[in-house]
């Protein structure tokens, strides 16, 4: 048994179409993480989690929420490590990653494609 046996792949993207409104909201959910962090993805996910017709929006809000929670952990570690001066570099790199990946995710979601962030702790499944 290797150390990677417990690592799970990201959940599969939902099958089926998504409405133009759902794609636009998914775009805004991903982009809102740049400024507002996990707040908007959390609100959108809580509103739509029990609506089966909102599968795409639910999936993308969970994905954005997991990514923003991961970034929050990175920011906390970076803040603690500012004592030894590497924390500022960690926080800057996390901020750049947030901007780049959120824009990529937003553009993909606007096209109706389910985006998976390359690194995210998947706490919300």
C-alpha positions, 0 to 999 in steps of 0.5 A: 500500500503506497502513501498515495492510495488515500488520495482521491481524484476530484469529483466528476463534473455533472452531466447535462446542460446548464442554463445561461444564468447558471453559467453567469452566476458560476463565472461570478462565483469564481471571480468573486473569490479574488476579492471576497474569498469564500463568502460568495461561493459559500452563499451560492452553494448553500442556496442551491445545494438542494436543487437538482436542476442547479447541478452545474452551479452547485458543482462550480460553487463547491469547487470555488469554495474548496479552492478558497478554503485551501487558499485561506489555509495557505494565507494563515500559514504564510502569515505565521511564517512572516516571522521568518520572512518567507511568509510574505512570499508565500502570501504573494504567490497564493494571491497570484495563484488566486487571481490566475486560477479564478480567472481561468475557472470563471472563463471555463464556467462561462463556457459551460465547462466544469473547471477543476482547480489543480490544487484544492483540499476538497472539504465540501463534497 
